[in-house]
Amino acid sequence: MPTTAVRAVPDATAEPTITAKRVAAILGISIRHAYAAIERGDIPSIRVGRKVVVPTARFLAQYSDLVPEQTQAA
């Protein structure tokens, strides 16, 4: 079940940035493809030293049509 937790769509207010690994899991692509898309500028990113993070709100806005719908827990 860890895959479900990783593929879950993040809440931008609770999680302002996500990793390339998390982006890859959400989109269903390899980490290598996620980093390539980040390098091309296809996925918005912020570089902090050697670390690359993806702003959650910008990612969700740009890829809302590709990100699976998240069901709200009652």
N, CA and C of each residue as an Amber inpcrd file, in Angstrom:
protein
   222
   0.7870000  -1.2000000   0.0000000   0.0000000   0.0000000   0.0000000
   0.8390000   1.2790000   0.0000000   2.1610000   1.2320000   0.1610000
   2.9290000   2.4600000   0.0900000   2.7860000   3.1650000  -1.2570000
   2.5780000   2.4020000  -2.3500000   2.4200000   3.0120000  -3.6610000
   1.2130000   3.9380000  -3.6810000   0.1280000   3.5540000  -3.0360000
  -1.0630000   4.3850000  -2.9900000  -0.7660000   5.6960000  -2.2920000
  -0.0230000   5.6570000  -1.2040000   0.3140000   6.8760000  -0.4800000
   1.1800000   7.7930000  -1.3180000   2.1020000   7.2260000  -2.0800000
   2.9930000   8.0290000  -2.9040000   2.2370000   8.6090000  -4.0870000
   1.3110000   7.8450000  -4.6940000   0.5570000   8.3150000  -5.8520000
  -0.5360000   9.2850000  -5.4710000  -0.8540000   9.3800000  -4.1920000
  -1.9090000  10.2920000  -3.7620000  -1.5370000  11.7200000  -4.1410000
  -2.5340000  12.4460000  -4.5910000  -2.3060000  13.8340000  -4.9930000
  -2.0890000  14.6660000  -3.7400000  -0.9740000  15.3950000  -3.6810000
  -0.6730000  16.1670000  -2.4760000  -1.5440000  17.4140000  -2.3460000
  -1.7100000  17.8680000  -1.1200000  -2.4010000  19.1180000  -0.8370000
  -1.3380000  20.2140000  -0.8160000  -1.4960000  21.2190000  -1.6610000
  -0.4850000  22.2630000  -1.8070000  -0.2760000  23.0700000  -0.5320000
  -1.2930000  23.1760000   0.3110000  -1.1280000  23.9470000   1.5450000
  -0.3650000  23.1470000   2.5980000  -0.5770000  21.8550000   2.6280000
   0.1080000  21.0120000   3.6080000   1.5080000  20.6290000   3.1390000
   1.6890000  20.5460000   1.8430000   2.9530000  20.0940000   1.2530000
   3.3300000  21.0580000   0.1230000   3.9850000  22.1790000   0.4340000
   4.2480000  23.1960000  -0.5840000   5.1690000  22.7530000  -1.7210000
   6.0470000  21.7970000  -1.4660000   6.9060000  21.2610000  -2.5240000
   6.9140000  19.7420000  -2.4590000   7.1750000  19.1300000  -3.6050000
   7.2830000  17.6750000  -3.6800000   8.5640000  17.3360000  -4.4290000
   9.0070000  16.1010000  -4.2780000  10.2420000  15.6540000  -4.9160000
   9.9720000  15.1650000  -6.3370000  11.0340000  15.0520000  -7.1090000
  10.9190000  14.5130000  -8.4630000  10.4190000  13.0680000  -8.4150000
  10.8080000  12.3360000  -7.3910000  10.3450000  10.9540000  -7.2280000
   8.8300000  10.9160000  -7.0540000   8.3100000  11.8450000  -6.2640000
   6.8610000  11.9220000  -6.0330000   6.1330000  12.3320000  -7.3090000
   6.7030000  13.2790000  -8.0610000   6.1230000  13.7000000  -9.3390000
   6.0450000  12.5060000 -10.2920000   7.1190000  11.7370000 -10.3550000
   7.1520000  10.5650000 -11.2270000   6.0590000   9.5770000 -10.8490000
   5.8720000   9.3500000  -9.5660000   4.8400000   8.4120000  -9.1160000
   3.4460000   8.9250000  -9.4520000   3.2100000  10.2140000  -9.2650000
   1.8910000  10.7870000  -9.5440000   1.5670000  10.6960000 -11.0310000
   2.5480000  11.0070000 -11.8730000   2.3170000  10.9910000 -13.3220000
   2.4470000   9.5960000 -13.9320000   3.0020000   8.6510000 -13.1690000
   3.1730000   7.2990000 -13.6900000   4.3140000   7.2060000 -14.6870000
   5.3780000   7.9870000 -14.4590000   6.5550000   7.9560000 -15.3150000
   7.7660000   7.5850000 -14.4690000   8.8840000   7.3210000 -15.1310000
  10.0970000   6.9830000 -14.3860000  10.7060000   8.2470000 -13.7780000
  11.5380000   8.0530000 -12.7710000  12.2240000   9.1800000 -12.1470000
  13.1430000   9.8480000 -13.1740000  13.7510000   9.0490000 -14.0050000
  14.6320000   9.5800000 -15.0550000  13.8700000  10.5220000 -15.9860000
  12.6510000  10.1230000 -16.3790000  11.8340000  10.9810000 -17.2400000
  11.3830000  12.2410000 -16.4970000  11.1200000  12.1070000 -15.2160000
  10.7260000  13.2780000 -14.4230000  11.8610000  14.2950000 -14.3850000
  13.0820000  13.8410000 -14.1150000  14.2250000  14.7500000 -14.0970000
  14.4830000  15.3600000 -15.4770000  14.2950000  14.5840000 -16.5290000
  14.4760000  15.1160000 -17.8840000  13.4500000  16.2080000 -18.1690000
  12.2130000  15.9960000 -17.7550000  11.1690000  17.0060000 -17.9470000
  11.4540000  18.2610000 -17.1280000  12.0050000  18.0790000 -15.9420000
  12.3930000  19.2220000 -15.1070000  13.5100000  20.0050000 -15.7930000
  14.5110000  19.3050000 -16.3200000  15.6230000  19.9690000 -17.0030000
  15.1530000  20.7370000 -18.2410000  14.1720000  20.1840000 -18.9680000
  13.6250000  20.8610000 -20.1520000  12.7300000  22.0340000 -19.7820000
  12.2950000  22.0800000 -18.5230000  11.3840000  23.1360000 -18.1070000
   9.9240000  22.7520000 -18.2540000   9.6470000  21.4970000 -18.6010000
   8.2720000  21.0320000 -18.7470000   7.5610000  20.9020000 -17.4020000
   8.3230000  20.6130000 -16.3690000   7.7900000  20.5280000 -15.0090000
   8.4190000  21.6650000 -14.2210000   7.5930000  22.5120000 -13.5770000
   8.1580000  23.6370000 -12.8180000   9.0060000  23.1280000 -11.6560000
  10.1140000  23.8030000 -11.3930000  10.9950000  23.3440000 -10.3260000
  11.7450000  24.5000000  -9.7020000  12.2770000  24.2330000  -8.5280000
  13.1270000  25.1620000  -7.8030000  14.3790000  24.3970000  -7.4090000
  15.5410000  24.9640000  -7.7010000  16.7970000  24.3350000  -7.3200000
  17.3090000  25.0210000  -6.0650000  17.5640000  24.2300000  -5.0330000
  18.1240000  24.7230000  -3.7770000  19.4440000  23.9780000  -3.5880000
  20.5200000  24.6440000  -3.9580000  21.8050000  23.9590000  -3.9460000
  21.7930000  22.8540000  -4.9800000  22.0010000  21.6270000  -4.5330000
  21.9590000  20.4750000  -5.4390000  20.6020000  19.8080000  -5.4680000
  19.7250000  20.2230000  -4.5700000  18.4070000  19.6000000  -4.4750000
  17.4120000  20.2960000  -5.4050000  16.5710000  19.5060000  -6.0600000
  15.5350000  20.0360000  -6.9440000  14.1880000  19.6530000  -6.3450000
  13.3190000  20.6460000  -6.1460000  11.9680000  20.3880000  -5.6560000
  10.9730000  21.0090000  -6.6210000   9.7600000  20.5010000  -6.5820000
   8.7020000  20.9640000  -7.4710000   7.6350000  21.6520000  -6.6280000
   7.2980000  22.9120000  -6.9410000   6.2380000  23.5990000  -6.2130000
   4.8990000  22.9020000  -6.4830000   4.2620000  22.4200000  -5.4470000
   3.0520000  21.6110000  -5.5790000   1.9360000  22.3580000  -6.2960000
   1.6650000  23.5940000  -5.9110000   0.5580000  24.3490000  -6.5120000
   0.7740000  24.5500000  -8.0110000   1.9930000  24.9210000  -8.4060000
   2.2870000  25.1230000  -9.8350000   2.2060000  23.8090000 -10.6060000
   2.6930000  22.7290000  -9.9930000   2.6360000  21.4170000 -10.6400000
   1.1870000  20.9910000 -10.8620000   0.3540000  21.1250000  -9.8230000
  -1.0480000  20.7170000  -9.9380000  -1.7990000  21.5870000 -10.9340000
  -1.4980000  22.8760000 -10.9890000  -2.1510000  23.7670000 -11.9440000
  -1.7820000  23.3900000 -13.3790000  -0.5180000  23.0730000 -13.5910000
  -0.0440000  22.7540000 -14.9330000  -0.4880000  21.3670000 -15.3920000
  -0.5540000  20.4210000 -14.4790000  -0.8520000  19.0410000 -14.8420000
  -2.1840000  18.5430000 -14.2940000  -3.1280000  19.4410000 -14.0750000
  -4.4160000  19.0400000 -13.4840000  -5.1590000  18.0250000 -14.3510000
  -4.9690000  18.0830000 -15.6580000  -5.6500000  17.1300000 -16.5300000
  -4.9960000  15.7460000 -16.5250000  -3.7420000  15.6450000 -16.1090000
  -3.0440000  14.3630000 -16.0660000  -3.0300000  13.7170000 -14.6930000
  -3.2710000  14.5260000 -13.6630000  -3.2340000  14.0240000 -12.2970000
  -4.5630000  13.3470000 -11.9870000  -4.5170000  12.1010000 -11.4890000
  -5.7670000  11.3960000 -11.1830000  -6.5700000  12.1240000 -10.1140000
  -7.8950000  12.0350000 -10.2410000  -8.7820000  12.6480000  -9.2610000
  -8.5480000  12.0300000  -7.8920000  -8.5770000  12.8520000  -6.8690000
  -8.4050000  12.3710000  -5.5040000  -9.7520000  12.4110000  -4.8150000
 -10.1010000  11.3180000  -4.1950000 -11.3530000  11.2850000  -3.4540000
 -11.1170000  11.8030000  -2.0560000 -12.0170000  12.6200000  -1.5930000
 -11.9140000  13.1930000  -0.2560000 -12.4120000  12.1930000   0.7870000
 -11.6580000  11.9930000   1.8240000 -12.0680000  11.1050000   2.9060000
 -13.0750000  11.8360000   3.7850000 -14.1230000  11.1540000   4.1610000
 -15.1570000  11.7870000   4.9840000 -14.8200000  11.7160000   6.4420000
